[in-house]
Each structure stands twice: as C-alpha cells, then as structure tokens.
Amino acid sequence: MTYIHEDFLLTTPAARRLYHDYAEAEPILDYHCHLPPKDIAENRRFANLYEIWLEGDHYKWRAMRANGIEERYCTGDASPYEKFLAWARTVPHTLRNPLYHWTHLELKRYFGVDELLNEETAPRIWERANACLASDELTTHGILKKFRVKALCTTDDPAEPLTWHARIAASGLQTKVFPAYRPDKALAVDRPDVFNAWVERLGATANVDIARFADFLDALRRRHDAFHEAGCRLSDHGLDHCFADFCSEQTAAAIFDKARAGTPATPEEHARFASFLMLFFGRLDAEKGWTKQLHLGARRNANTKMFQRVGPDAGFDSIGDWRHAATLGAYLDRLEQENALPKLILYNNNPADNYVFATMAGNFQDGRIPGRIQFGSGWWFLDQKEGMEWQINALSNTGLLSRFIGMLTDSRSFMSYPRHEYFRRVLCNLVGREMETGELPDDYELVGGMIRRICYQNARDYLGLPF
C-alpha cells in the first residue's frame, strides 16, 4: 500500500464512510488565504517545483533551519534546484511534523507521486513535477478547477488598488475571487515611518487628501465601500491581542497628528488609537453585513537580527501568551452595546486559550444568525491534526459543531488545497471513532449531514458572498 492511500488517516469503518460518502466530493470555499491576486489574474504558470512549492513557504524554512540548512537555501541566493534538494534532504527528518503529511499529500494530489521524498528520489520527483507543471491543469486557473474551488477570498491592503481583482472578475474564471479588507497598517502610529508612508498610499488610492484625522477615516470608509463593490464581504485583522482601551475621537485625532508629525505613539497611546479604530472598523463591517475575522495570539518577528536581514513572514514567529479574555470580551461587548457587532470569526494561536475563545463566542450569539460568532479553525501552529482536534473538541464541548464553517488554507501557496482534504479526513476520523464507540448515534444521515455542511454549505450560507 502506498503511503498516501484512499483511507489515509481514516482508522475506522465509520470514519471511512463519513469521508467517502459525505465529505470527499464537497467543493471548497476558501474564505481566507494569502494567494496573490496577480498570480490568479495572469493565470500564472509555474516554471518549476520550487516556484509553486517552496517560494515564500516559511513553514518549510523553519524545518530546514532546524535541520542545519544554511539560510541561502531558504531565503538566500541558492538556485531553485539547490533549494529543492535542501528541502528533500530535510523531509525525512520531519517525521511526526505535519509537514511530512502535507508534503506527500501534495505530491500525490498535484503530480501523482507515490514515492517518499528524500535525497535519492528528489531528482526524479523534480523532473516529474516540472513536466506536470507545463500543462494547463496546473496553472493557477487549472489548480482552482482541479480542486473544485467555488470561491476564495484573498487578503488585501486597503491602501492598494483592486486592479488585479477587476481583471479576475472580467476574465470569466469559474472560481469567484473576492478581496478581504486587511487594514493592519492603519494602527501603526507607534512606527511613524511605516504609518506615514502607508497613509500617503491610502490617500492616493482613495482619492482623499489626508490632512486631518477625519480625512483618514473618510479614506478608510471609501476603500471599505470600494471593496464591497468588488464583492468583498469579509475583513481581517492580524493582532497580537484585542484592544479595549477606548478613547474619544478627539484623543485619537491628537495621536494621529502626533504620528503624522513623526513622533511615535507611546504604548498607551497606541492602545487607545488602535481601540478607537477597531471600533470604527467593526461599525463599518456591521453596516454592510460583513464578517470580521480576528487572528489573535501570534508573537511575530521574534528574531530581530533575522527580521532585519530577511524581513517579515520568514519563519521567525511563534505562539504568544497574551491574556485575551478581558480585552476581547470588552471589545465584543462594546460593539454589541452599540448594536454594531458584525458576524465574527475568532482564530486562536495558543492552545491554552482554546476554551477562552470558544466560550467567548457563546457570549455573543444572538438567536438570529446560526453561529453568528465563530470559533475559527486551527490557525498557523494549530492547523495540524492534533491542533484541529483540539479546536473541534473545544467547540463541540462549549458550542455547536454543527454550525461550524470549517477549514481554510490561510496560505500563500497554490499547493495548499489538500489542506481542506486533510481537515476533512481529521474531522471524519474524530467523529467516526465516536460513532464506533456509541458516543454518537449510528445514523449516517444525521452525522454525515453535519459533516457535509461543515465542509462547504455552512460557510456558503454564513458568509453571504455574492456568487
């Protein structure tokens, strides 16, 4: 039997039936990813396995560094083939790391490769994969069709124009591609060099001369409107923790003016400004019926030397240990008091906080929208088998798993679509095991119907994307 076979990760008859009869054939709604819209608009054809698989993949870079691989083979000037060989040398050392599963699942699903990747098999796998990449089936459009991706949402800076999205919309691509509003740099008053350059770009894109704080808010609202016109129905925020040190607009304006003059906001001022803006963004989302996403709990760019050398998103981030309950609860409560709490997905990066997030979601369900506040799927360091199981269990024990909107790739790579399959197998195995033990009823229409909805329909109904 090959390593990746039809019953991979499915350890009971019930799990296998749930997966093959109820989960496997469902399409994909990838409502949060970091795929470049430019690559989709241009129907990019990847020249080799490095381009589609290793380019920008900080998960692999972390493993390679841990295996003693020099930085030039990760983010440096080594050739694409040299970098691939360095990864192939690392793969046998990733046993029990999710990268071992993902690597071989991806090789199987994209290129039909059944061999285990190692230094010996690397040359022929490289040749086979590159030959497959020359076909139309594995251009960006071909991949979206192959994996039955009905719709996806990219992650987009409001200071940047939506030119690529306009091209995609006009292209006739069967997969619907929508932007998601990610205004993280709007909070960066503690870093005036970053903030002021971003404000200038925002003003140019929104066609607003930003001289005052009111102009800044106007530009953000105009871009929110433009995103809505482009089909956007989700916003997203990547924060260490939620902000709940609320202040008046006058106070926020004074902090804005200070940053525009080149003086960094103090930590206290930054917290107040961020709290004001996060309320502002929440109100915008609620007005339009959008879903807000909060990605909380990562400690980013922990290695200063490497951040200065290779920049962000290079594999030098970890789980943080902030105390979320008070600030997250206060933020959600403030919006709820204003009748301005949008549908919301909470993503947690620290397993110690799973029950905090799962129970916080239950505080703000409103009896009108099923699953109005979602405890989102395992994220970043938790988007592997055990992390997925932890998230599913915490949600099941404190809320309604049947209303869960399921998996997303959260990836910059077009090789990541098997992550949906991986999640579905994990879900079916967990639930199927409980059917076998009698903890869940032996009723496949009941249990299988829940599985099917989690795979696609729940997200389709909840998000209200225009497709």
N, C-alpha and C positions, 0 to 999 in steps of 0.2 A: 504494500500500500504506500502511495506517495505521502509525503508529509502533509501537504495541503490537499485534503480529500473532501468529499461531499459532506461528511459528517464531522468535520473539524470543529472541535470544542463542544460538540453535542454528545453528552455522555449517557443519555437515557433514551429509550424509545419515545417517550413523551416529548422530550426536547427536539428530537429529530422531526417528529410530526409537526410540532408547532412551527419550526423553522421552515421546513419544505412546503407545508401546506398554507401557512398564514403569513410568513414574513418575507420569504425569499423573493417573491415576484413583485413586491410593492415598489413603486417608484421612489425617487429620492427628492426631498425638498431640503436643500442645503441652505438653511436660513442664516447661517453665519460662517463666512470664510474670508480669507485674505487673498483670494485669487486676483491677479492683476487684470482689470478690465481691458487694458491694452492688448494683452495676450488673447483674450476672447474676441475682441473686435477685429483683430488681424488674423484670427484663426491660425495662431502660431503653430508651426511645425518644428518640433524639437530635433536638433541636429544629432544628438546622441543621448545615451542614458544619463550622463552627468547632468545635462541641461534640465531634463524633466524630473530627475530623482534626487540629486544632491545639491543643486544650486539653491542656496538660501535655506537649507534644512538644518536648523540649529539642534534638533534632536540628535541627528547623526553626528554633528560636530562634537557635541558633548561626549558621546560614546567614544569617538575617535581620540579625543584628547585624553580620556581616561585610559585608553589603551596605549598611550605613549606615542601617538601620532603627532608629528610636528604641525604647527599652525599653517604652514604653507600648503599643506594638503587639505586644510579645512577652508579657510578664508583667503589663503595666500595665492601665490603665482604659479603653483604647480599646474601642469596641463590637466585637462578634463580626464584623460585616461589614467593619469597618475593618481588623481583624487579618487577615482572609482576603485582602483586597485587598493588604495589605502583603506577605503571603506570595506572592500571584500576581505581584507586581512582582519578587520575588526569584527565582522559579523559572527564568526564562531565564538567570539568572547562575549556575545550579547545573550547567551542562553539565559532564559528566565526574565530578560528585559523585554518589554513589549515590542521593541524594535525587531526582535527575532521573528515574532509572529507577523508583524506588518511587512517586513522585508519579503518574506516568502509568499505571503498572500498577494502582495502587489506584483511580484514577479510572475506568479501564476495567472492572475486575472488580466494583466496587461499583455504579457508576452507568451503565455502558455508554458513557462519554465517550471519544471518539476524538480530540478536539481537544487541541492542546498548550495547557497553562495559561500564560497571560500576562495582562497588564493588560487587553487588549482582550477576551479570551474569558472573563475572570473573571465578569462579571455573569451571563451565560447558564449557565455551569457551576454557579454558586451556585444559581440557580433550579432547574436540573435536578436537582442533587444533593438539594436540600431537598425537592423533590417526591418523590423516591425514598425519602428518609428517613421520610416519612409513612406508608410501607407497612409491613406486618408483617414483610416479608422482611428489613428492616434494623434491627429491634430487636436487642438483644443475643442473644436466643434465635434469631431468624431468621438472624443472621450465622453463628452456630455451626453451624446446619443447612446453610446455603448452602455453607459451605466444608468440610463433611464432617469436622467436628472430633469425633472419637470421645471424646477426653478431654483435659482440660487441668489443669495444676497452677498455682495462684496462689502468691503469696509472702506468708507470713503471720507476724506477730509473735506469739510465744507468750504475751505479756502481754495480748493482745487475745482476747476470746471468739470462738468459731467460730459465732456466731449466724447469719451470712449463709450459711455453708456448710450449716448444718442446714436452712435454708429452701430452698436449692437442692436438696438431697438429697430433700426432701419434695415438690418441685414437679413431678416427673415429666419434667423436662428430659432429652431423649435423650442429650445430651452429658454425660458424667460429669465433675464438677468436684471436685478434691481440693485440700486445703491443702498447703503445703510449709512446713516449720519453719525460720524465719529468726531466730535469736536474737542478732543482731549487737550489740544494746544491752547484752547481758549482759556484754560485755567492757569497757564504758566506765568503768572505775574511775578513769581519768585525767580524767574530767569528772563529778564527784560530783553536780552539779545535774541532769544528764541521767540519770545512773545511778540515783540515789536515787528520782527520780520514777518511773522505769521499774520499779524493784524493788517499789515500792508497788503499781503496777498489776498486776505479775506475781503478787504475793501475794494480791491481791483475786480475780483470775481463777482462780488455783489453789486458793483457799480455804486458804491457809497463812499463818500469822503469821510473817513472816521477821524473826527476831531474831538468828539466827546463820547462819554460812556453810552449815552443814548444812541449815538450813531453806531456804536459797536453792537448793541442789542438789535438795532434795526437791520444791520448786515447779517447777523446770525439768523434772524427771523426770515429775511429774504432768501437766504440759502436753504433754510428749512422748507420754505414754500417751493423753491425750485426742485428740491429733492422729491417732494410729494408729487409734483407734476411729472417727474421721471419714474414714478411708480414706487418710490421708497415708502415703506410702512414700518421701518424699524430704525431706532437709534441705538448707539452703543457707546459705552464709556469704560475705559480701562483704568481703574483706580486702585491705589494701594488699599484704601478703605473709603467708606462713605463719609461725606462731610455733613455736619449738622450744627455748625456754629453760625446760625443765621444772623444776617445784618440787614440794615436798611439799604435802599438803592443809593442814598447819599453816601453812605460809608463805602459801598462797593465802587462808586464813581471815584471817590478820593483815592482808593487803592489803585484803580485803573490809571488815573492821572499820574500817580507816583511811578508806576511801571513804565508808562509811556515816556516819562522824563528820564528813564534809565536807572532808577533806583529799585533794587529788588524788594519785593514784599517780604516782610518778616514771616516766620511760620504762622503766627497768629493771624496776620493779615491775609496770607494765602488761604488759610482755612475759611475765613469769613467770605472772601471773594468767591472761592470755589463753592461754598454753601449757597450763596446767592445765585450763582449761575446754574447750579444743578437744579434748584427750584424753577428757574426760568426755563431750562430745557424740559423739565417734567411737565410744565404747563403747556409748552408748545406741543409735546407729544400727545397729551390728553386732548387738546383741542382738535387734533386731526385723527384721533383714534389709532395712533401708532402704538407699537410695543417697544418699551425701553429695555435694553439689556445692560446689566451691571456686571462687569468682570472684576471681581474683588479678590485681593489677598496675595498677589504676586509681589515678590521683592525683586525689583528689576535692576539690572546693571550693577550687580554687587561687586564686580571686579573692576575697580577704577582704571587700573593700568590697561586692561584689555578693552574696556569701553573706549578709552582714548585712542587705542590702536586700531580697533576694527568697528567701533560704533555699536548701536543697539541691536537687539534681536539677533544676537550671535551666539546664544547659548550660555550666557553668564547671569541667568536669572534663577530664582529659587522660590520656594514657598515662604511666605511671610507669616508673622504671628501677631497681627493686629487684633484688637478686641473690637468685634464688629457689632455686637448686639445693640449697644446703646445708640451708636450713631446711625446705623442702618434703620433701626426702629424709629428713631426720631425723624429721619428724612422721610420715610414712607408715611409716618403719621402726619407730618406737616402737610404733605401733598393731599392726603386723604381728607384732612380737615378743610382744605380749600376745594374739595371735590375736583381735584386736579391730578389724582393718581392714575397714570395710564396702566394698561396691561404691562406686566413687567416680568423679566426673566432674571433670576439671581444665579450667577455662576460663582462657585466657591473653589478656591485653590488649595485650601488646607483641610484635610480630612477631619481634623479636630473640631472644625466648625460646621460640619455637615448638618448636625441637628439644630444648631443655631439658625442656619439658613432655611432648613426645611420647615421648622416651626414658625419662623418669622413669616414665611409665605402664608401660612394658615391664618395669621392675624388679620390679613387684609383681603381675604376672599369676600365677595360682596353679594353672593346669591343671584347674580345676574349673568355673569360670564363664567362658564365652567373653566376652572384652572386659571382664573384671572391673574394670579401671581404664581409664577412657575419657579420651582427649584430646578435649575437647569442641569443638563447632563454634565458628567465628569469632565473637567476642563484642565488642559495643559498637563500638569504632572498627574492628574487623576483620570485621563482619558484612556486608561488601560483596563484590562479585565477586572482586577481587584477594585480599582477606583470606581469603575462603572457599577460593580455590585454594591459597593458601599453607598453610592448615591441612590441607586434603585431601592436599597433596603431602607435608607433613611426616609426617602419619600414615601415608600409603602407604609412604613410604621407610623407616620405622622400625617399623611395626607392621602391623596387618591392617585395611585399609579395609573389607573385607567384614563386619567385626564392629562397625562404627561405628553409633551410634544416631541420627545425623542431626540435623536442624535443629529449632530452637525460635524463638519470636518474641522472648522477653525484652523484651516491650513492655507499655506501659500503654494502648495504643490498640487498639480493636476494628477499626481499619482496617489492621492489620498482617498479616493472614493471608496475603496474597500473598507475604510473605517466604518461606514454605515453597515456593511455586511458583518464586520467584526462585532459591532454593538448588537446587532440583531441576534447573532449566534450566542453572545453572552446573555442577553435577555431571555432567549428561549431556553437556554440551558438552566438558568436560575429558576425560572417559572416551571419548566418541565420537571425538574427534580422535585418540586413541591407537589406537583400532580402525582408523581410516582409514589410519594410518601403519604398521600392522602391529605396533605395540608391544604391543597386546593382541589376542587371537585373534578372528577373525570368527565368534564363537559367541554369538548373542544370548540363548540360554537361560542360558548361563554368566554373561555380563557383565550382561545385562538382569536376571537373577535377583538379582544383587548389588545393582543399582540399586533394584529393588523393595523388597528387605529394608531397605536404608538409609533409604528414605522412610518406612517405618512399622513393619514387623514386628520389626526388631531392637530398637527401643525398647519395643515391646509385650512382647517376651519378656524383655528385660533388667530392666525396672523393676518388673514384678510388681504393677502397680496392680490393685485389686480391681474389674475390670469385664470 
